[in-house]
Amino acid sequence: MPDVTALAERLTGARTSVSAIPQLSDDTPDLDLDTGYAVQRLLRSGRGPLVGWKLGVTSRAKQQQVGVDSPIYGFLAADHVLDAGEPLTVAEHINPRCEPEIVFVMGHELAGAHVSSTEVLAATAGVAVGIEVLDSRYSDYRFTMPDVVADNASAGRYAVGTPVPPQGIDLRLVGVVLEHNGGVVATASGAASLGHPAAAVAWLVRSLAATGEGLRAGDVVLSGGLTAAVPVSAGDVVVATVDRLGSLELGCR
């Protein structure tokens, strides 16, 4: 069995020193998804209070491309949060890339192995436009799915707009636009995340049930990137716009 403690220490060292490392599977060929999540759980232990969760690989096309049949998830700690108007300090990251998200803020606890998207929406206090900053700790942005799971699904930072109640909004159909330095670089709809963003959150809840966990009131859930992520540098500005949810701007320094 791989030494999950040693693997977690390598990833923690990469994050804290802002230095990329080779993917873990280069010298740990038996790294699988279960081991990746075991590494991720060790990373959680040193990051303070949990504030929520993030989903990855929620696009069906992307799943086919990388050879998986379900999303992956990671955790969000307090130091992942970017406050309103706070710029992203690029030098604090290794491979920062930004993508637009639909963010869920939970109003009630939600747990169980059979949770549906309808139950997710009923338990949601608000939905908002978000920008996630991905930050892979691996050299050349090269990794397998177990590698990225171990690396907390490439979690870097995230910013969230003002939440609005989800009632009356068909999150499958909302239009999504990603702008980078004043130009439109990608468009999508909410359906890009597992057909419906609430379905992605329901998958997360069902997956967490296997380890006895669930969502708490107040938890933030990033429901999956809706377009390809754009690399950013100091001086860049990224704007994400989602119909009915508004726009969110993130400056980089």
PALUM-415409 format. One record per residue (C-alpha): x, y, z; residue in three letters. Coordinates in steps of 0.001 Angstrom, whole numbers, plus 500000, padded with zeros to 6 digits. Example, Ala and Ser with C-alpha at 12.3 -4.5 7.8 and 13.67 -1.06 7.14 Angstrom:
BEGIN
512300495500507800ALA
513670498940507140SER
END
This chain:
BEGIN
500000500000500000MET
501273503523499240PRO
502445505595502205ASP
499591508118502270VAL
501257510192504991THR
504387510640502899ALA
502315511527499835LEU
500328514119501808ALA
503562515622503108GLU
504877515991499555ARG
501763517844498471LEU
501750520048501568THR
505379520912500930GLY
504616521839497337ALA
501726524074498381ARG
503542525867501210THR
506764526370499245SER
504883527286496024VAL
507001524751494154SER
505673522225491658ALA
506417518526492082ILE
506144515552489687PRO
502802513774489784GLN
502635511236492602LEU
501802508375490258SER
505207508675488582ASP
506768506764491458ASP
503562505393493026THR
502034503463490099PRO
499436501775492325ASP
497910505122493307LEU
494151504792492831ASP
491134506975493589LEU
490590505496497059ASP
494209506208497966THR
493889509687496499GLY
490943510440498785TYR
492880509012501756ALA
495683511485501002VAL
493134514295500640GLN
491641513519504067ARG
495101513875505609LEU
495510517259503928LEU
492251518404505568ARG
493573517749509064SER
495971520675508961GLY
493826523287507218ARG
491539524494509996GLY
487735524630509869PRO
486017523180506823LEU
483843525750505016VAL
482557523618502170GLY
483339521468499165TRP
484229521698495488LYS
483431519437492559LEU
485650518658489599GLY
485334516845486270VAL
481581517456486173THR
481517517730482371SER
480406514501480685ARG
482710515267477761ALA
485655515778480105LYS
484860512529481927GLN
484998510629478642GLN
488233512402477721GLN
490023511368480934VAL
488396507945481230GLY
486219508325484330VAL
482461507969484776ASP
481828510318487695SER
483045513648489099PRO
485618514083491857ILE
485485516308494930TYR
487739518272497249GLY
487368520299500423PHE
487290524063500993LEU
489039525548504013ALA
488848529103505327ALA
492146530029503662ASP
490702529197500233HIS
488287532134500422VAL
488857535417498574LEU
486789538219500115ASP
484730540531497923ALA
487098542797496025GLY
490220541002497236GLU
492689540428494398PRO
494367537141493670LEU
498074537240494461THR
499454535172491598VAL
502882534640493215ALA
501214532679496030GLU
500216529981493520HIS
501953527534491200ILE
499615527129488207ASN
496676529511488771PRO
493785529149486355ARG
490283530617486681CYS
486932529109485768GLU
483299530181486294PRO
481087528258488716GLU
477561528192490077ILE
477965528234493850VAL
475480526772496325PHE
475174528080499881VAL
473367525522502006MET
470514526586504235GLY
470008523205505891HIS
471995520082506603GLU
471809517468503883LEU
473157513928504026ALA
472368510460502746GLY
473126507909500091ALA
469991508618498040HIS
469781512421497941VAL
468304513912494763SER
468790517249493032SER
465300518283494163THR
466357517788497778GLU
469511519796497123VAL
467502522756495833LEU
465113522540498790ALA
468056522659501213ALA
469807525549499416THR
469634529046500881ALA
471110530720497834GLY
472996530288494575VAL
475624532674493253ALA
478113533238490479VAL
481596532189491494GLY
485159532145490210ILE
487344529249491231GLU
491106529555491040VAL
492534526135490291LEU
496128525576491354ASP
497643522204490547SER
500739521390492561ARG
502092519222489721TYR
504709520179487160SER
503415521119483703ASP
499792520661484859TYR
500234516911484254ARG
498362514386486396PHE
496078511352486503THR
492690511415488237MET
494065509804491438PRO
496817512438491428ASP
494360515320491215VAL
492094513806493891VAL
495097513539496221ALA
495898517188495401ASP
492447518218496711ASN
491036518488493200ALA
493502521327492423SER
491813523652494927ALA
493455527069495074GLY
491158529984495962ARG
487587531002495186TYR
485400534106495150ALA
481603534205495401VAL
479068536815494369GLY
475892537704496231THR
473630534631496620PRO
470017534726495463VAL
467242532202496203PRO
467236529366493635PRO
463448529213493330GLN
462252530114489847GLY
465704529807488232ILE
466335526898485874ASP
470033526442486541LEU
470375524146483534ARG
469563526949481126LEU
471333529988482563VAL
473945531391480211GLY
477549531629481381VAL
480254533950480017VAL
483925534020481011LEU
485934537144480145GLU
489695537528480412HIS
491229540988480117ASN
488128542373478446GLY
487613539643475880GLY
485142536768475924VAL
487120533523476119VAL
484358530976476810ALA
480599530555477027THR
478448527744478417ALA
475207526999480219SER
474543525648483675GLY
473908522225482161ALA
477671521906481588ALA
477890520668485179SER
476529517103485108LEU
473402518217483227GLY
472264520353486159HIS
474426521943488889PRO
472091520610491599ALA
472646517094490246ALA
476369517595490767ALA
475778518647494379VAL
473487515647494897ALA
476276513379493631TRP
478600515002496176LEU
476173514366499037VAL
475755510729498050ARG
479531510311497812SER
480145511911501203LEU
477630509505502736ALA
480107506677502140ALA
482429508268504739THR
479655509313507118GLY
479732512974506093GLU
477291515388504524GLY
476633519067503958LEU
476049521442506863ARG
473981524613506986ALA
476218527413505723GLY
478476525166503677ASP
479643526560500331VAL
479665524146497394VAL
481370524924494094LEU
479309522812491716SER
481917522391488974GLY
483670524453486351GLY
481379525432483488LEU
484067526256480898THR
487719525479480368ALA
489909527256482922ALA
492006530216481748VAL
495600530691483029PRO
496151534047484741VAL
499114536311485443SER
499670539438487523ALA
497709542350486065GLY
494973540173484558ASP
491252540654485194VAL
488730537821484985VAL
484955538343484926VAL
482370535569485248ALA
478740536281484389THR
475806533921484928VAL
472271534886483842ASP
469983535644486796ARG
472953535444489195LEU
474995538451488097GLY
478670539123487423SER
481816538725489480LEU
485187540321488759GLU
488530539060490016LEU
491684541101489619GLY
495156539542489747CYS
498267541154491139ARG
END
